[in-house]
Amino acid sequence: MAEAEKYLDLPLEEVLGDRFGRYSKYIIQERALPDIRDGLKPVQRRILFAMHQEKNTHDKAYRKSAKTVGTVIGNYHPHGDTSVYDAMVRLSQTWKVRKTLVEMHGNNGSVDGDPPAAMRYTEARLSSISSELLRDIEKETVEFIPNFDDTIQEPTVLPAKFPNLLVNGSTGISAGYATEIPPHNIGEVIDAVIMKIDKPAATVPELMTKILGPDFSTGGTIQGIDGIRKAYESGKGKIVLRGRAEIQQVRGGREQIVIDEIPFEVNKASMVKRMDELRIDRKVEGISEVRDETDRTGLRVVIELKKDANSEGVLNYLYKHTDLQISYNFNMVAIHERTPKLLSLPMILDAYIQHQRDVVTRQAKYDLNKARKRAHIVEGLIKAISILDEVIATIRGSKDKQDAKQQLIAQYDFTEEQSEAIVTLQLYRLTNTDITLLQKEADELKKQIDDLEKLLNSENELMKVIKADLRSMKKQYNDDRQTKIEDKVEELKVDLEVTVASEDVLVSVTKDGYVKRTSLRSYAASNGEDLAIKDRDHILRLFEMNTKDTVLLFTNLGKYLYLPVHKLPDIRWKDLGQHVANIVQLEKEEFFVEALPIREFEDDQFLLFFTKNGMVKKSELSLYKAQRHSKSLVAINLKGDDEVVDVHRTYGNSSIFMASSKAYGLWYHEDEVKPVGQRAAGVKAITLKEGEAVVSGQVFDPAKDPSILITTHRAAVKRMRLKEFEATSRAKRGVVMLRELKSNPHKLIDLHLVQSDEQVIIKSAGDKTITVRPMDFKANDRYSNGSYVMDTEQSGEVTEAWVKPQYEKPFEHLNENKD
């Protein structure tokens, strides 16, 4: 029974909750977060205190790190030696802390993330500024508590004669809380503390006239004053921090980028490796070599550029895609009154001022107590010397020391403390000159007591002492600001020419959505033959383009895809292209009606859309320049079951020719269609009857006098001249283009405006295709039905007709092509 009583029957979640709660409280208060008053985590405080106790200070020789670590573990911090040594090393690393608190001899790591030497090899001592954190600790200025095994006392906080939390910053992660406080310039922080003492209601903008912003030991440039102000007001904020890089001219007309400062807490070796990977993977063009030339004289990374490389563009790319520029997020959390709190700058300064008020008050009380005790003894000694013969006689007549003390108290009214001082007085102190020294000491003590009492009774005097001390700290330890601050965050624009190698390629697009780019060599090797293509699919367009160009693909459902050529898959001519579904999701019934090659999205170009239900829309081409390439975008707003039939690019001065399924044709000028927004629906283009649909919308230059070629479902083909028609206006019915038949009238499948050298491919429902040359047909008037080119009873009705795609070089005569 007694055995069973040892165990408690508790629910698991209760036990876990309780244990984890205790553990969380411990790591929040006693491990990962700094104290708001001295800016130190417990392990750091214990390291500094242990070194101070061991007299391992800046004015004495270095001492083995292992010895200090042993002392810290044995006396104050019952944890692993590596955690203590790592914390000690960090306090000595100039690239991590703004003012190093430990000086170390030997390898203490590097900015490349190299580990320090083992603690048995390195030596350390407190730095001079550390002594200021510990100054007057023996004067009972801070509270002491028993250590982990109750053998000695340790401080709960250090006196911290300078605002270490802001000067050195802090970083840490605990349970539910993390902290990220950047380092600052000691002179600026002290000026802000003094300003806050003089004007307790000082606002953040006022304080920012003193504290300009973080000051990182690795230098660099901060962008975004708004982010700093927000962080100082709320405890959270974001700034952009970039290294310092300079573009230098070198021999042979080349340039190089030299980096001599990197952002705070960035691993230089990783950054250099990433830059070299970008060069190897050809993610950025123009870099010929990346070298780390850092030596004992300072940090230096050189990026050699190729001749004629865009150095500004490369540098911007490096800022954007490597750790040469980072976002630094403030998260100013510290332990304030035993609780983690998110702190604004005024709260941190107020807490520090309050801490100094407590420290100086306790110090003054300690000094006052000591001075009063000494004054009391000096007073007794003066009195004893003035009746020296009687005192000596009394002492000689006493049995022992205790008796002598009792006699002095009884006969001459000395106190216990005074009589102790008299009986332990050395004989040489009885010389004639000593009385004057004692009198002088008594006067000095009286003045000291008066000053200390005045200090303790006056808040004003107390603050004067604090300010004077801070000013002397600034005079001794101030240095120049390392980090530059710029108001605005620069928007990084990376030109395509920096990231993409310029290369001429062949872009092919099929109706069903297979796209690829092919090297001109691969195309030439195949003589343009043997193209891999799926059954029932056909090539829509074939362009010779540059990798820096863009292709716009338009679908029948009014969507478009923005595809930079360099992002298209590089596939041999003889292999099947990649389906756009791998790039962008398409709907089941969606196919491509047009592909347009774009070099520049010029303002004087337009897109014309023609829809099945008789609408036309005109929009500026520049509206279709997109940032996102991962999804299809809206090209035109379609109503109901409407579909896009044709898309054309114009320069605003073309003619339009439209044809309906009932063989009506309408010709009017592009001016009739006013430009509208990208997502608009457009206006009525042609008047349609019941069951009639638009089969084609073409744009042309009347001066070039193209032929009109129409194809019907009964496989009739007919060529007409433009002079058979008259230009009228938009939204009319148009004129008939075929002789009307009572039975089985011809239904128009498509209409093309063709030049003499072009060919048209006609396809039937039975998958039979034939190629016709428009010039093989003589020009007819509007009232004939053309010539039959296929037996529809055998091969099925005609379903589709298209102009055979030619190998186009759209940018060859860039300035001659304007319609």
BELLINQUI-V814372 format. One line per field, one symbol per residue. psi: psi as a letter, one per 40 degrees, with the letter a starting at -180 (. if undefined). burial: I if it has 16 or more other ideal C-beta (glycine too) atoms within 10 Angstrom, else O. A space follows every 50 residues. Layout:
psi->???
burial->???
This chain:
psi->ddddedihgiiddddddddddddddddddeceiiiddeeiiddddddddd dddefgideiiiihddddddddddddggaiddddddddddeehdedidhh ehhhhahfaieeeiiiiieediiiiiiddddddehedeffdihiiiadef diiiidiidgeigddddeaihihaheiiighiiihdddddddddddddgd ehiddddeddhdaigidebahhhgdddddddddeeiihihhiihihhihi ifeiiihhhehiihfhhdddddddddddddefdhiehdihhhfhaeeihh hhhhiiheigddddddddddeiedhihhhigghihhfehhihhidddddd ddddddddddddddddddddddddddddddddddddfdddddddddeida dddddddddddefiiddddddddehiddeeiddddddddddddddddddd ddddddehddddddddddddddddddeiiihdhihidihhhhhhidedeh hhhhihhihidefhiiiiiddddddefeifhhiiieiihdihihiieeii hhhhieeeiihhhhdeeihhiideiiihiededihiidehihdihhhhdi gideiihhhhidefiihhihddeehidheeiiihdihihbeiihdihihi eefiihhiiidefhihhiiddehihaideieaihdihiiheiiheihiii hddegiihhihieefhhhhiideeiihbiieidaiieihhidigihhhdi hihiideiihhhhidefhiihihdeehihiaeeieaiheihdddeiihdi hihhhihigdedgdeeeh.
burial->OOOOOOOOOOOOOOOOOOOOOOOOOOIIIOOIIIIIIIIIIIIIIIIIII IIIIOIOOOOOOIIIIIIIOIIIOIIIOIOOOOIIOIIIIIIIOIIIIII IIIIIIOIIOIOOOOIOOIOOIIIIIIIIIIIIIIIIOIOIIOOOOIOOO OOOIIOIIIIIIIIIIIIIIIIOIIOIOIIIIIIIIIIIIIIIIIIIOOO OIOIOOIIOIIIIIIIIIIIIIIIIOIIIIIIIOIIIOIIIIIIIOOOOO OOOIIIIOIIIIIIIIIIOOIIOIIIOIIOOOOIIIIOOIOIOIOOOOIO IIIIIOOOIIIOIIIIIIIOIIIIIIOIOIIIIIIIOOOIIIIIIIIIII IIIOIIOIIIOIIIIIIIOOIOOIIOIIIIIOOIIOOOOOIOOIIOOIOO OOOIIOIIOOOIOIOOOIIIIIIOIOOOOOOOOOIOOIOOIIOOIOOIIO IIOOIOOOOOIIIOOIIOIIOOIIOOIOOOOIIIIOOOIOOOOIOIOIII OOOOIIIIIIIIIIIIIIIOOIIOOOOOOOIOOOOOOIIIIIIIIIIIII IIIIIIIIIIIIIIIIOIOOIOIOOOIIOIOOIIOIOOOIIIIIIIIIOO OOOOIIIIIIIIIIIIIIIIIOIIOIOOOOOIIOIIIIOOOIIIIIIIII OIOIIIIIIIIIIIIIIIOIOOIOOIOIOOIIIOIIOIOOOIIIIIIIII OOOOOIIIIIIIIIIIIIIIOIOOIOOOOIOIOIOOIIOOOOOOOIIIII IIIIOOOIOIIIIIOOOIOOOIOIIOIOOIOIOOIIOOIIOIOOIIIIOI IIIOIOOOOIIOOOOOOOI
